[in-house]
Amino acid sequence: MEKDRTDVDLVGGTVSVLNTRTTVRNHCTVEEDTKTPSGERALPLPRLVRDSLKSFKALQARERLPAGEAYTASGYVLVGELGVPLDARDLRDHACGLMEQLGLRRVRLCDAWRAVLEYLAVNGVADVVLAAWAGHTNAASTKAKHVAPDAEDLRSAAAALDGLPGLG
């Protein structure tokens, strides 16, 4: 029986973070509530993600038909061909495979998450919104722990200095 999951709303374009799934000792997946109440949140889906999830949902429907009763209706979005939810190792392996296929530098998923926060921060997203996106209550600690602009991010500061009288 399929779970009544409402964490992904493709019509409204949101994803709700309602729990966490953690792999313990590299073999057992534990599902728990978020660490803090602020970790439970709804996030609007960027258009590319929303469109990709719609396509993936269609793929899952095509895979589900021939699998018949062997398909596990878990209600999760990120599942294998038989509907079984992916664990952290599966997600990491899949992400690393995509990075290799696309010729991208291999990074850990937690570093990719930090890169998203950094991108949002250096592109003018308000601190309070950045913290809420990350599931934190304290914007200052979000930025202190997860945002470290690099030289490329600092180019806007250099461009601003170019506008000073006597430097341009």
N, C-alpha and C positions, 0 to 999 in steps of 0.2 A: 504494500500500500504506500502510495506517495505521501511524503510529509507535506503538511500545509506550510510551506515556506514562503514568506513574503519579503525576503531580504533583497531580492532584485526585482525592481519594477521597471520593465522596459518601456511601458507606456508613459509613466511619469518621469522616467530617466533618472532613477535613483538606486543606490545600493545602501542597504542598512547593515551596519556592523553590529551584530547582536551577540556574538560569542567568539571564542578563539579555538583553534585546533592546533595542538602542539604535539610534535613527535617526541616521545620520551625514550631515551636509550636507543635511538635510531630504529625502533621497531614497533612501538605501541603509540597509537594516536589517542590523545586525550582531548575531549571537548569540554570547555568550561565557559563561564561567564567572562566578560571582559574584566581586565584588572581593576578598573575604576568605573564609576557611573559615566564619566565623561568619555570613556572608551566606547560606549554604546552610542552610536550616532548614525545619522543618514547623510549620505554624500551624493551630490548631483554627479551624474556620469558625464564625462566629456563625450562629445559627439562621436569621436572615433571609437571609444570604448563601447558606447551604447550600440553603435552599428556592428561592431565586432561580436558583441554578445548576442545580438539578434541572429547573425549568421551562424554563430556557434550553436544556438538553440535549434536552428533548422537542421544542422548537421547531427545533433543529438537525436532529433526526431527520426532522421533517416537511419541512424545506427540502431535505434531502439526497435524498429519494426522487425528486422531479421533476427534480432536477439531473442525476441519473444519473452518467455517467462524467465530467461536467464538474465534479463536486464534488471538491475536493482534501481528502483525508483526512489533514490535518496532525497531528491529535491535540491541537491547541491548543483551549482553551475559547473564547477571544475571537477569533472568526473572522467573516468576512463570510458572505453568503448562499451562496457557493460554497466555503466551507471555508478560504479563504485567511486566514492569521493577520493580525490587525490590527497596524499599525505604530503608533508613538507619535503620529503626526499623526492617524490614524484614531481612536485612543482619546481624544485630546484633543478632537477635533471632536465626537465622540459625547457625551463627558462635558459639554462646554459646551452642546450642544443639550439635554441632559437638564436642566441647570441652568436654562436659559432656559424650557423647557417647565414646570418645576416652580416657576418664579418665584423661584429662588434666586440669590443674588449669585454672579457668575462668579468662580471662583478657579482658579489653576493646580493641576494634579494633585499636584505636589510640596507645595503648601501644604495641600491636603486631607490628604495623608499626614502632614504635621506636625500638623495639627489632630487627627487620630486619636491620635497620640502624646501630644499635650497633654491630650486628653480622658482617656486612660488614666492619665496621670500625676496629674491633679487628682482623679481618682476612685479613688485609693488603690492602683493597681497598683504592686507593688514595683519598685524601680529595676532590679533584676537581670532581672526579667521584661520590663520595658519595653525594656531594651537588647536582650534576646534577640528580642523581637517585631520590633524594628527591624533586626535582623541585625548588631548591634554587639557588641563585647566589653566596652566601657567604659561603664557606666551613667552616670557623671558627664558624659562628653562627649556622650552621647545627650541628656541633659537640657539641658546648656549650649547645644548647637547647635540643638535641635529643639523645646524646650518653653519657651514664654514665656506664662505665664498672663496673661489680661486681667482687667479689673475685674470682670466677671461671675464668673470663676473664683475671685476673691478673696472673694466673698460669704460663703463658709463661715468664713473667718477673721474677718470682721466679726461673724457670728453667734456665734462662739466668744467674742469680746470682749464681746458683749452679756451673756454670763453672768457676767462679773466683778462682784464685789460693788461697789456704788456706781455702776456704769454701766448697770445694767438697770433 
